[in-house]
Amino acid sequence: MVAHGHDVTVFCRSKYNDLGSDFAGIHLKNRPAVYSKHLEAITHTAATMPSVLLGYDVVHIHATGPSLLSWMPRLTGVATVVTVHGLDHLRAKWGGIASLVLKAGAWTSANCPSKTIVVSKVLREHYASRYGKQVVYIPNGIDRPTSRPLERLTRFGLEPGRFVLSLGRLVPEKGIHYLVEAFRNLDTDLKLAIVGEDSLSGGYLGTLKKLAGDDERIVFTGPLFDMDKDEAFSNAKFFCIPSDLEGMPIAMLEAMSYGCPTLSSDIPECLEVYSGQEGRIGYVFRQGDVADLSDKLNSLIHAGNLADTGKFGRDFVLSEYSWDDIASKTLDVYGEVCRTNLFKL
């Protein structure tokens, strides 16, 4: 967007911004938050609101929790866009009251902004059926990756092509517990690398480690970034995403962009990425079925060369999920809401 001549400001949670006040021409402004599972997103959004009510043509809010305050910029006549990345109230880490609040956030995301964007066609259908709203589908995107030889990750005992990769937030809805159970059933000397950190989910990482027990083939690396992440995607035999719930699975898109074959659960959000090409650009197993997951893992481990699947998947996602295309589509939405902005809740 900056390259197209637009002035862009991102309001950051102070704890996470290590880039300073400017990045690639984007203005970065820190605002505080109460760093707890229930309050972090909404308190940061509240702290940001006084700064966004004047001086901006468009305010773009992400996720259903922060959307609870999406009516505020509109009261001052500022065009407002909300992007929904998933149905947050369904995530397992939330209790009853938090889920109710997030349901309210979902309602506001459909009814309060000038325009609503969703990251999957599944979400678009949900908003049409649940709220009677026509929302805009703009998927998540991926960068063209940098493949790297495995060097730094040897510290975890990993070898090129000799490990199965799982990468993402360690939360129950990602289904990593199915993967650990299924992998333990296998007779293989390959390793399972579980990459990620516990994400305010009541000790889910501890649950996973208990399930892994004394199986030395299962390696918990913690989160990996930059070159370490490049190495993980570049050298895994294949990537597994066993989720129960997704919005648009970015880690799956990333894996495919590296030419890393993927095995996913057959939830609609993952099937949407394959676009009906399961078996050609990736593989699936039945959601939550540990026995079927074990069978599919075993088949892929002993399948030999999966390079063709990886290549077809890479070519597909790099053409379909380009950030340049996504930026252009988002700017089109901004232009529309600026032209038609009226306060109509």
C-alpha positions, 0 to 999 in steps of 0.5 A: 500500500505504501508503494502505491503512494498511500500513508499507512499507520499501524498501531502496535501492542508495545510489548511486541514492536521491536521495529521502532517507529517506522518500517518500510515506510509504514508508521508504527505507533505503540499503544499499551494493553493489559497483557492477559488472555481475556483483556489484551486485544480489547484493551489495546483496541480501546487505547488506540481508539482516541488516536484513530477518530480523527485524521484518517480516511479509513480505520481497519480493525482485525478480528471479532474481539476488537470489532466490539469497538468498530462503531466508534470511528464511524460515530465521527464519520471515519470509514471503518473496515473489519477483517474477520480471520475466524469465528473466535468464539468457537476457539477452545481456550475461551470460557462461557462468558468470553465466548458470549463476548466474542459472539457479540464481537462477531455481530458487530463485525457484520453490522457496525463497520462500513465494510466487512472482509473475511479471509475464506469463502467458508466465512463468507457463506457463514456471514450470508446465512447467519447475518444476511450480510454480503461481505468481501472475500479477500484471503490471507497472503504469503511472501515468496519464500527463501529456501535454506539448507538445514544447518541451524536446526541440527541443534534439535537433532533434525536431518534434511527430509527426515522429519515431519513438521507441525508449525503454529500456535499451540492451542487445542483447536489446532489438533496437535494432540491428534498428531502426537497420538497418531505419530506415536503409533508409527514404526518409523525413525523419522522425527516429528518437529512441533514448532510453536509456543503455548498461546494462553491456553491453560497449559496445552503445551504441557498436555502435548508433552505428557502425550509425547511421553518418553518418545525421543522422536517427538521434538518440541522446538519452541517458536522458530522465526526468520532463517530457522523457520525457512530451514524448517519448511525447506527441509521437512519431508512434509507438513501436517496441519490437523486442525479442528478450526481455522479461518484461513490457515496461513501456516499451511499456505506458507508450507506449500509456498516452500514446496513442502507437501501438506497433510491436513484435516478435511475441514472446509477451510483447509479443503478450500486451500486445495480447491478440489485438488486433494491428492495433487497439491496436498493430502487430507485425513478425516478430522479428529480421526487418529487412526486415519491420521496414523494411516496417512502419516505412514503412507506419506512417510513411506511414499518416497519422493513427494517432490511433484506434490510439493511443486504443484502446491507451491506453484498454486499458492504463489499464484493464488495468494499473492500479497500484491493482489490482496493489497490491490483488492483491499485498496479497492474496498478502502476506495469504496467505503470512502466514496460511500461512507455514511453512518448506517448501523 
